Amino acid sequence: MNKELMEALDILEKEKEISKDTLFDAIENSLITACKNHFGKSDNVMVEIDRETCDFMVWANKEVVETEDDVEDDVLQIPLSEALKYDKDAAVGGTVKIEIRSKEFGRIATQNAKNVILQKIREEERSVIYNQYYEKEKDVVTGIVQRYIGRNISINLGKCDGILNESEMVRGEVFKPTERIKVYILEVKNTTKGPRILVSRTHPELVKRLFESEVAEIADGTVEIKSIAREAGSRTKMAVYSENPNVDPVGACVGMNGARVNSIVEELRGEKIDIINWDENPGNLIQNALSPAKIVAVFADPDEKTAKVVVPDYQLSLAIGKEGQNARLAARLTGYKIDIKSETQAKDAPGFRYEDYMDEYDEEDEFEGGEYGEEGFENEEYDEEYSEEFTEIAKDYEEESGDEAEASDTPEEE
């Protein structure tokens, strides 16, 4: 029994998580490579390893010829007189097994065999690490800040490092070496130098995964996160829903005295999080998404994915938010293009009055909150021109109302 080899394989299997079968294959290939370097060819070389005792044997199958003069290649052929020393039943035209002693290999052949084994171990180690982190793609992991590489940051994720690019950092966040942070794994690439892992602190899914780990009701499926919209470092809006009538989805996410949501806010360095109830009725959903602003009426068109919203005059700046943020996030959250006007503006604006829809709907139709339709919908990429329009409206309104718009940026706590 080769105890030293067996102990070495056990250590590699435990520390590197490389299977013994892979290591045995590497040893077999290394011995064949050594034979090729030593003899010049290895076509007739066979290696056999006992995987229980780790004992191994190397031999060459040689063709038996009648005399030494008939030998054309001594690596592949052997005269009958020599063959009889290894096999008494040897005959011309047959083959005999000739044992090869690995100890007789030269320094170069031995070094090459060693390199083959090391190369295989490195490849398998990279493959194991890649598979481990590929399974964690689109998930959140905890990493340790190592150092800045230009404007990017190297994050130690355990067995390998991840790269936090500047574009995936929250503006204003500063990290110190050895600091522990949670990051979202964007992508895992397999390269010749090992896995390359890209992580993010700005992705909306980071907030979603943090809630999944913090809120047991989300983890077991009782509460579902239907939609999420985020402006990293500033504010996140999240719509939640539960089919269980005895479960308050918003309360489950907030926790006792805000304990659950506060722990996530702390991890996100003070980013504000608005949690609202999801509703299949687009009018109700838009009304919830624009909270904490009070809504007079919502006229939603599920086909066009547009909505016209009327708010009290004193609530317009609150509904739009500072630099249009509240309305912008609401639009991303619901997937609707939202047009907001005050009651005074709506009087003269087509499409913002109940009278504009009286010809299209029967008296039996409900005008509760001005909502029409009960269709589900998906999040869509937000229109940049529309975002700029909200920003311009917000700036104009802030100039008119002075400090009102800034005061209204602080929402009521969920």
Residue, then its C-alpha position, 0 to 999 in steps of 0.5 A: m500500500n502506498k500510504e504517502l500517495m493515499e494521504a496526499l490524495d485525501i488532503l487534496e480531496k478535502e482542501k481543494e474539493i477535487s475528486k480522487d477519480t480525477l486525481f487518479d486520472a491525472i497520475e495515469n496521464s502523467l506516467i504516460t507522459a513520462c514514458k513518452n519523454h523517456f522512450g520517445k513514444s507511448d502508444n503501447v504503454m498502459v498504466e494501472i492503479d489500484r484505487e484502494t491501495c494506491d499501488f500502481m503498475v506501468w507496462a508496455n505491450k511489445e510485439v514478439v519477433e524471431t531474432e534481434d535482427d528482426v527488431e525494427d523498433d525496440v520500443l514496440q518490438i522484442p526478440l523471442s529470446e528476451a520475451l521468454k524471460y517475461d512470459k514462458d508462453a511467448a510466441v512469434g507474432g504475439t505480445v508480452k507485457i514488459e514492466i516499466r520501472s518509473k524510478e528509472f525515468g530521467r529528471i526531465a521525464t519526472q519533471n514533466a510528469k509532475n507538471v502534468i499533475l500540477q496542471k490538472i490540479r490547477e484546472e480542477e481547482r478553477s473548475v470547482i471554484y467556478n461551479q461553486y460561484y456560478e450556482k450563486e450567480k444572481d444571489v447575494v454574498t458577503g465579501i471583505v473589501q481588499r483594495y482599490i484597483g484604480r476606481n474599482i474595488s477587489i472583494n474577497l468572496g472566500k475562495c476567490d476575488g470579485i470585482l466591484n466596478e465603479s459603475e456598480m458602486v453607489r455614489g458616495e459610498v466609501f469602503k475601507p480595507t477589511e470591511r465586510i459588505k454584502v454584494y450581488i453577483l452579477e456574472v461569473k465568467n470562466t477564464t484561463k486565469g480562473p473565474r472572474i466574478l462581477v458584483s454590484r451594490t446598485h442592482p435592484e435585485l440586491v434589495k430583493r435578496l436582502f429581504e428574502s434573507e431577512v423576512a421569513e415570510i418571503a423566503d417561504g413564499t407566503v409573501e411575494i415581492k411583485s415588483i421593485a424599483r430602485e435609485a441606488g443610494s437614495r430610495t427604493k420602492m417595493a410592491v409586495y403581495s400575499e395570497n394569505p388574507n391573515v398575513d399583512p405583507v407590508g407589516a411582515c417586511v417592516g417587522m416589529n418596530g421596523a426591525r426587519v426593514n431597518s437592518i436592510v436600510e443599515e446595510l444599504r447605508g441609509e437608503k430609504i425604502d418604501i413598501i407598498n401593497w400590490d394590487e391587480n387593479p392598476g388604478n389602486l396600484i398606481q395610487n399606492a405607488l405614489s404614496p405618501a401623496k394623497i390621490v384624488a383620481v387615477f385614470a389608467d389605460p392598461d392597453e396603452k400602459t398610461a395613467k393620468v393622476v389627479v392630486p390636490d393642489y397642495q400635494l402635487s410637489l409631494a406626488i412628483g417628489k424631489e427632482g421627480q423621484n417619487a413619480r419616476l420610481a412609481a412609473r418604474l414600479t408599475g410599468y405605467k407612464i404616469d402623468i400627474k396634475s393638480e386639481t386646478q390644472a386638471k379642470d382644463a386638461p383633457g383626460f383628467r376629468y370623469e366627464d371625459y370618460m362618460d361616453e366610453y363607459d356605461e353607468e354600471d362601470e365603477f369609477e372608484g378612484g378612476e380605475y379601469g381594468e384588472e389586468g396584471f402587468e410587467n415592469e418595463e424599462y423606464d423612458e428616459e425622456y419621461s424621466e427628464e420631463f418629471t425632473e423639469i416639472a419638479k424643478d419648476y414646482e420647487e422654485e414656485s413652492g420654495d421649501e415645500a417640495e424638499a419637505s415633502d420628499t420625506p415619506e411617511e414610514e411604512 
